[in-house]
Amino acid sequence: METFNVKWSKTIYSSTILVILLFIVITIFQFNTLGLWGLLIIGPIILFVLIYAAYLSPIYLVVTDDIIMLKTLIGRKVF
């Protein structure tokens, strides 16, 4: 069994920060435009997208004779 750590590149870090900032701007814009209802509509959608992205974020890879397992923040995928 071998374990390999997954290292994120500078592009991934930059993209992640950019998307989070974009979500913050969208949330503020919706709150200013539509008030509380806009925040109640957009807020859960943005939260779902962030949780789903965290679910897909790889942490490490485990390789054995039988399987390849990709460990993510919230789960794992076995191939």
N, C-alpha and C positions, 0 to 999 in steps of 0.2 A: 504494500500500500504506500503510495506516494501522495503527499499533500503539496499543493502549489498555492501560494498567496496571490491574490489578484491585486495588482497595483493600478490605480487610476491615473490616467495621463493628465497633463495640464489642461488639455482641451475638455476633458470630461468635467474637471473641477470648474472651469470657466463656464461651460454650458449649464451646469447645475446652478451656479450662482446667478447666471443670467435668467434662467427660467424662474427661479424663486423670486427674483426682483420683478420680473414681468408679472407674476401672479400677485405680488403685493400691489403693484400699480393698478392692475385690473380690479382688484378688490376695492381699493380706495376710489377708483373711478366709478365703480358700480354703486358704492355707498353714497358718493356725492351726487350721482345722477338719479338713482332710483330710491335712495334712502335705505331704510332698514330692510325692505323687501328685496332690494337688489343684493344686499349682503346675505340674506337668508337663502337666496337662490344660487348665487355664485359661490358662496363660502363652502358648502358641502361638496360641490363639484371639484373645486380646487383641492380641498382636503383629500378627496378620493384619489385624485390624480397623483398627489404627493405620496400617499400611502402605497398606491400601486407601483409607483416608481421605486420606492424603497423595497418593495417585495421583489422586484426584478434585479436589484443591485447585487452583483456578485461579491462574495467575500473571499472564498477560496475554492479550490478544485481538488477533489480526491479521486485518484485513479487506482483501481485494483484490477485484478485479472478478470473480474466479472462485470464490474460497473464503472461508470464515470459519474461522479456526483458533483453538482455545482451547488455550493452552499450560498444562500442569499441571506439578506438581513432578517427576513421573516419566515424563511422556509428553505426548502431544498428541491432540486430537480435531479432525478436519477435517470440516467440513460443506459 
